[in-house]
Amino acid sequence: DSMYDLNSAFKSLITGANIDIRKAENLNKDNRSFNLTDKASNLDAMLTELKRPSSFLTTGIKLLNQMLGGKGLESSRCTLFAALSGVGKSMLLLHIAYWIKKYCKNFQPKDPSKRPTVLILTLENTEVETFERLHDIVLEGKKDIRQQPSIDDIIQDFEDVGFISNESNIDIEVVYRDSKSICTLDIYGIIDEM
């Protein structure tokens, strides 16, 4: 066997083990239910959860917030944006990340020891391309990043427009991986490392 074949077999074995571990973890989780005639069936706890300010992140697009249930991205849901290559998914998601940071300044996570972070995982656009696009969004295209003398000048510009400030506790982290180099299980690892 070639090294490639051995690597593929090992990767397949590890992936299978990870899937088995996730299945076992899911079996041990609480299964919850409710019924409308029994108040003791968790209804009060569900209402409290729905009223929690950190249940939603405003996207900055009123119509999108309405399409997502009225208030924006819900903390307990995964939202998928899918379209053909080159139609602007990445640019839209960068704008949404920017607006979340801008409009959700008082967001408080469930775990106060954690810093709320918008994770952008990209398999298509490099971190360099993403940084340039984010720069253009934050500065509204008023400055060419290639003309900036140093990173300190860029950081200063970000501070001047309030993108980097003490007012917003939300961070934005961009992770780039090669196309087809990760699977769903790798995303758990990326999140755990944050």
C-alpha positions as CSV (number, residue, x, y, z in Angstrom):
1,D,0.0,0.0,0.0
2,S,1.1,3.5,-0.7
3,M,1.4,6.2,2.0
4,Y,-1.7,7.8,0.5
5,D,-3.7,4.6,0.9
6,L,-2.6,4.1,4.5
7,N,-3.4,7.7,5.3
8,S,-6.9,7.4,3.7
9,A,-7.6,4.2,5.6
10,F,-6.5,5.7,8.9
11,K,-8.5,8.8,8.2
12,S,-11.6,6.7,7.5
13,L,-11.0,4.7,10.7
14,I,-10.7,7.9,12.8
15,T,-13.8,9.4,11.1
16,G,-15.8,6.3,11.9
17,A,-14.7,6.3,15.5
18,N,-15.6,10.0,15.8
19,I,-19.1,9.3,14.5
20,D,-19.5,6.4,16.9
21,I,-18.4,8.7,19.8
22,R,-20.9,11.4,18.7
23,K,-23.7,8.8,18.5
24,A,-22.9,7.6,22.0
25,E,-22.8,11.1,23.4
26,N,-26.2,11.8,21.8
27,L,-27.7,8.7,23.5
28,N,-26.6,10.0,26.9
29,K,-28.2,13.5,26.4
30,D,-31.4,14.5,27.9
31,N,-34.4,13.8,25.8
32,R,-37.0,16.6,26.4
33,S,-40.6,16.9,25.7
34,F,-43.6,19.0,26.7
35,N,-47.3,19.0,26.6
36,L,-49.6,22.0,26.8
37,T,-51.8,20.7,29.6
38,D,-49.0,20.0,32.0
39,K,-47.2,23.2,33.2
40,A,-44.6,21.1,35.0
41,S,-43.5,19.8,31.5
42,N,-40.9,22.5,31.1
43,L,-43.1,25.2,29.7
44,D,-41.8,27.9,32.1
45,A,-38.2,27.1,31.3
46,M,-38.9,27.2,27.6
47,L,-40.5,30.7,27.9
48,T,-37.6,31.9,29.9
49,E,-35.2,30.6,27.2
50,L,-37.2,32.4,24.5
51,K,-37.1,35.7,26.4
52,R,-33.3,35.5,27.0
53,P,-31.7,38.4,25.1
54,S,-28.9,36.2,23.8
55,S,-31.3,33.9,22.0
56,F,-31.1,35.9,18.8
57,L,-28.5,37.8,16.9
58,T,-29.8,40.7,14.7
59,T,-28.4,40.4,11.2
60,G,-28.7,44.0,10.2
61,I,-31.1,43.1,7.4
62,K,-34.7,43.6,8.5
63,L,-36.2,41.3,5.9
64,L,-33.7,38.6,6.7
65,N,-34.4,38.9,10.4
66,Q,-38.1,38.5,9.6
67,M,-37.5,35.4,7.4
68,L,-35.5,33.9,10.3
69,G,-38.4,34.1,12.6
70,G,-38.6,37.9,13.4
71,K,-35.5,38.6,15.4
72,G,-32.5,37.3,13.4
73,L,-30.3,34.2,13.8
74,E,-31.4,32.0,16.6
75,S,-28.6,30.8,19.0
76,S,-29.8,27.2,19.0
77,R,-30.1,26.8,15.2
78,C,-27.8,26.2,12.4
79,T,-28.5,28.5,9.4
80,L,-27.2,27.4,6.0
81,F,-26.7,29.9,3.1
82,A,-26.4,28.0,-0.1
83,A,-26.0,29.2,-3.7
84,L,-23.9,28.8,-6.8
85,S,-20.2,29.8,-6.6
86,G,-19.6,33.5,-7.2
87,V,-23.0,34.9,-6.4
88,G,-22.0,36.6,-3.1
89,K,-22.5,34.2,-0.2
90,S,-19.2,35.0,1.4
91,M,-19.7,38.7,1.0
92,L,-23.2,38.4,2.5
93,L,-21.9,36.4,5.5
94,L,-19.1,38.9,6.1
95,H,-21.7,41.7,6.1
96,I,-23.8,39.7,8.5
97,A,-20.8,39.1,10.8
98,Y,-20.0,42.8,10.7
99,W,-23.7,43.8,11.5
100,I,-23.9,41.3,14.3
101,K,-20.8,42.9,15.9
102,K,-22.3,46.3,15.2
103,Y,-25.9,45.8,16.3
104,C,-25.6,43.2,19.1
105,K,-23.3,45.1,21.4
106,N,-25.0,44.0,24.6
107,F,-25.1,40.3,23.7
108,Q,-24.4,38.1,26.7
109,P,-23.6,34.4,26.2
110,K,-25.0,31.7,28.4
111,D,-21.5,31.1,29.7
112,P,-20.1,34.4,31.0
113,S,-16.6,33.1,30.8
114,K,-16.8,32.8,27.0
115,R,-16.4,35.6,24.5
116,P,-19.2,35.6,21.9
117,T,-17.6,35.0,18.5
118,V,-18.9,34.9,15.0
119,L,-17.0,32.1,13.3
120,I,-16.6,32.3,9.6
121,L,-15.3,29.0,8.2
122,T,-14.4,29.3,4.6
123,L,-13.3,26.6,2.2
124,E,-13.3,28.8,-0.8
125,N,-11.9,32.3,0.0
126,T,-8.5,32.5,1.5
127,E,-7.9,34.3,4.8
128,V,-6.1,37.1,2.8
129,E,-9.1,37.6,0.5
130,T,-11.5,37.5,3.4
131,F,-9.4,40.1,5.4
132,E,-9.4,42.4,2.4
133,R,-13.2,42.1,2.0
134,L,-13.8,42.7,5.7
135,H,-11.6,45.8,5.5
136,D,-13.6,47.1,2.6
137,I,-16.9,46.4,4.4
138,V,-15.8,48.1,7.6
139,L,-14.3,51.2,5.9
140,E,-17.1,51.2,3.3
141,G,-14.5,51.1,0.5
142,K,-13.1,54.5,1.4
143,K,-9.5,53.2,1.8
144,D,-7.5,50.7,-0.3
145,I,-5.9,48.1,2.0
146,R,-2.9,47.9,-0.4
147,Q,-2.2,51.6,0.2
148,Q,-2.2,51.3,4.0
149,P,1.4,51.7,5.4
150,S,1.0,49.1,8.2
151,I,-1.3,46.9,10.1
152,D,-1.3,49.4,12.9
153,D,-2.9,51.9,10.5
154,I,-5.6,49.4,9.6
155,I,-6.3,48.7,13.3
156,Q,-6.4,52.4,13.9
157,D,-8.9,52.9,11.1
158,F,-11.0,50.0,12.6
159,E,-10.9,51.7,16.0
160,D,-11.8,55.1,14.5
161,V,-15.0,53.7,13.0
162,G,-15.8,51.7,16.1
163,F,-15.3,48.3,14.6
164,I,-12.7,47.5,17.3
165,S,-13.9,48.9,20.5
166,N,-14.9,48.1,24.1
167,E,-18.6,48.7,23.2
168,S,-19.0,45.4,21.5
169,N,-17.9,42.2,23.2
170,I,-18.5,40.2,20.0
171,D,-15.4,39.0,18.1
172,I,-15.1,37.8,14.5
173,E,-12.8,34.9,13.8
174,V,-12.1,33.6,10.2
175,V,-10.8,30.1,9.7
176,Y,-9.7,29.0,6.3
177,R,-9.4,25.4,5.3
178,D,-8.7,23.9,1.9
179,S,-11.8,22.8,-0.1
180,K,-12.8,19.2,0.7
181,S,-10.2,19.0,3.5
182,I,-12.6,18.8,6.5
183,C,-15.8,17.1,7.5
184,T,-18.6,18.0,9.9
185,L,-16.7,16.5,12.8
186,D,-13.8,18.8,12.2
187,I,-16.1,21.8,12.8
188,Y,-16.6,20.6,16.4
189,G,-12.8,20.7,16.9
190,I,-12.5,24.2,15.5
191,I,-15.3,25.4,17.8
192,D,-13.7,23.6,20.8
193,E,-10.3,25.3,20.1
194,M,-11.9,28.8,20.2
